Amino acid sequence: MKRNVERIILLVITSLLLFQCTSCDSDKEPNLSAEGITMNVPAGWLIGEYDGPESPYHHVDPEGHYCFKPGGYRFPFICIYTTEDEYDVTDLPLEKFAEAELFGEAVYKKQVTVAGHDALEILERCDYKGKEVMMISLFIRRDKKITWAAFASLTNQFEQEDERLFRSCIKSLVIEE
């Protein structure tokens, strides 16, 4: 009888430890790893792709270059794109490259360093189907390539919470060469 009680206690303790470790893992921030860049993304967000510029929907894809908040209608999101290997953009100024990628009015532009690389940060205000959107774009020079990391949110979400989340993601950014 005493041995059975000891086994039950041991089983309960083991179960509690396993539950505790599992819950710790579920709270861990996921990583978006694409285009040679890795960064933490907000807990509970999903890695995936979006279904095209006209679609407000996203789908989960662990190999994706896109991160989104579940249940959101297109926003907020984070995405990463890098120029193709066949295009050498070594001599192309970041400002010139960025001009083609802007969707709205630039609130500010500034030169920054991101993960040890020269970059241009632009905060822009855009309109998406009648909704005001704020987007931080980072254009990061990477040898013969440029990587564009975009962090977009509806303006009210951006000001209340998402800018803080986006800045945390940017701080965690690592570039693999």
C-alpha positions as CSV (number, residue, x, y, z in Angstrom):
1,M,0.0,0.0,0.0
2,K,2.8,2.4,1.0
3,R,4.6,1.6,-2.3
4,N,1.4,2.4,-4.3
5,V,1.0,5.8,-2.6
6,E,4.7,6.6,-3.4
7,R,4.1,5.7,-7.0
8,I,1.0,7.9,-7.2
9,I,2.8,10.8,-5.7
10,L,5.7,10.3,-8.1
11,L,3.3,10.1,-11.0
12,V,1.6,13.3,-9.9
13,I,4.9,15.2,-9.5
14,T,6.1,13.9,-12.9
15,S,2.8,14.9,-14.5
16,L,3.0,18.4,-13.0
17,L,6.6,18.8,-14.2
18,L,5.7,17.7,-17.7
19,F,2.7,20.1,-17.8
20,Q,4.9,23.0,-16.5
21,C,7.5,22.4,-19.2
22,T,4.8,22.1,-21.9
23,S,3.2,25.4,-20.9
24,C,6.6,27.1,-20.9
25,D,7.1,26.0,-24.5
26,S,3.8,27.2,-25.6
27,D,4.6,30.7,-24.2
28,K,7.9,30.8,-26.1
29,E,8.0,33.4,-28.9
30,P,7.9,31.8,-32.4
31,N,10.6,32.7,-34.9
32,L,10.2,33.9,-38.4
33,S,13.1,32.6,-40.4
34,A,13.1,33.5,-44.1
35,E,15.5,35.0,-46.6
36,G,18.5,34.5,-44.3
37,I,16.9,36.5,-41.5
38,T,15.6,35.2,-38.2
39,M,13.6,37.2,-35.7
40,N,11.3,36.6,-32.8
41,V,7.6,37.4,-33.5
42,P,4.9,38.1,-31.0
43,A,3.6,35.1,-29.0
44,G,0.5,33.6,-30.5
45,W,1.2,34.9,-34.0
46,L,1.4,32.4,-36.9
47,I,4.0,32.0,-39.6
48,G,2.7,31.6,-43.1
49,E,1.9,33.3,-46.4
50,Y,-0.8,35.6,-47.6
51,D,-3.2,34.7,-50.4
52,G,-2.3,37.6,-52.7
53,P,-2.7,41.4,-52.8
54,E,-6.5,41.4,-53.3
55,S,-7.2,38.7,-50.6
56,P,-7.5,39.7,-46.9
57,Y,-6.7,36.1,-45.9
58,H,-3.6,34.4,-44.7
59,H,-2.7,30.7,-44.5
60,V,-0.3,28.9,-42.2
61,D,3.0,27.8,-43.7
62,P,5.9,27.0,-41.4
63,E,8.3,27.8,-44.2
64,G,6.6,31.1,-45.0
65,H,8.1,34.6,-45.0
66,Y,5.1,36.2,-43.5
67,C,3.8,36.4,-39.9
68,F,0.3,37.4,-38.9
69,K,-2.0,37.7,-35.9
70,P,-4.7,35.0,-36.0
71,G,-8.2,36.4,-36.6
72,G,-6.9,39.6,-38.1
73,Y,-8.3,41.0,-41.3
74,R,-5.0,41.4,-43.2
75,F,-3.5,43.5,-40.4
76,P,-1.3,43.4,-38.4
77,F,1.5,41.5,-40.2
78,I,5.2,41.2,-40.7
79,C,6.9,40.1,-43.9
80,I,10.4,39.7,-45.3
81,Y,11.5,39.8,-49.0
82,T,14.9,39.8,-50.5
83,T,16.0,40.7,-54.0
84,E,16.6,37.8,-56.3
85,D,20.1,36.5,-56.8
86,E,20.2,37.5,-60.5
87,Y,19.8,41.2,-59.6
88,D,22.9,42.8,-58.3
89,V,21.9,45.9,-56.3
90,T,25.3,46.6,-54.9
91,D,25.4,50.1,-56.4
92,L,21.7,50.9,-55.9
93,P,21.1,53.4,-53.1
94,L,18.7,52.2,-50.5
95,E,16.6,55.4,-51.0
96,K,16.1,54.6,-54.7
97,F,15.2,51.0,-54.0
98,A,12.7,52.1,-51.3
99,E,10.9,54.6,-53.5
100,A,9.5,51.7,-55.6
101,E,8.2,49.9,-52.5
102,L,6.4,52.8,-50.7
103,F,2.6,52.6,-50.6
104,G,1.8,56.0,-48.9
105,E,3.2,59.1,-47.3
106,A,6.5,58.8,-45.5
107,V,6.2,60.2,-42.0
108,Y,10.0,59.9,-41.6
109,K,13.1,58.3,-43.1
110,K,16.3,57.6,-41.3
111,Q,19.5,55.7,-41.7
112,V,19.9,53.0,-39.1
113,T,22.0,49.9,-38.4
114,V,20.2,46.6,-38.2
115,A,22.0,43.5,-37.0
116,G,25.3,45.1,-38.1
117,H,24.1,46.1,-41.5
118,D,23.3,49.5,-43.0
119,A,19.6,50.1,-43.4
120,L,17.0,52.7,-44.2
121,E,14.0,52.8,-41.9
122,I,10.8,54.4,-43.2
123,L,7.6,55.0,-41.3
124,E,4.7,55.5,-43.7
125,R,1.1,56.2,-43.4
126,C,-1.0,54.4,-46.1
127,D,-4.6,53.8,-47.0
128,Y,-5.8,50.2,-47.5
129,K,-9.4,50.1,-48.7
130,G,-10.4,53.0,-46.6
131,K,-8.5,52.0,-43.5
132,E,-5.5,54.0,-42.3
133,V,-2.4,51.8,-41.9
134,M,1.0,52.5,-40.4
135,M,4.0,50.6,-41.7
136,I,7.6,50.4,-40.6
137,S,9.8,49.4,-43.6
138,L,13.4,48.4,-43.1
139,F,15.5,48.2,-46.2
140,I,18.7,46.3,-45.3
141,R,21.8,46.3,-47.4
142,R,23.2,42.7,-47.6
143,D,26.2,42.6,-49.9
144,K,24.7,42.2,-53.4
145,K,21.1,42.0,-52.1
146,I,18.6,44.2,-50.3
147,T,16.1,42.8,-47.8
148,W,12.8,44.5,-47.1
149,A,11.2,43.8,-43.7
150,A,7.8,45.3,-43.4
151,F,5.8,45.7,-40.2
152,A,2.2,46.9,-40.8
153,S,-0.8,47.6,-38.6
154,L,-4.0,49.6,-38.6
155,T,-3.1,53.0,-37.2
156,N,-5.1,52.7,-33.9
157,Q,-3.5,49.3,-33.2
158,F,-0.1,50.6,-34.2
159,E,-0.2,53.4,-31.7
160,Q,-1.7,51.4,-28.9
161,E,0.4,48.2,-29.0
162,D,1.8,47.0,-32.4
163,E,4.7,49.5,-32.7
164,R,6.1,48.3,-29.4
165,L,5.8,44.6,-30.6
166,F,7.4,45.5,-33.9
167,R,10.3,47.3,-32.3
168,S,10.9,44.2,-30.1
169,C,10.9,42.0,-33.3
170,I,13.4,44.4,-35.0
171,K,15.7,44.2,-31.9
172,S,15.8,40.4,-32.1
173,L,16.6,40.3,-35.8
174,V,19.6,38.2,-36.8
175,I,21.1,38.1,-40.4
176,E,22.8,35.0,-41.5
177,E,25.4,35.4,-44.2
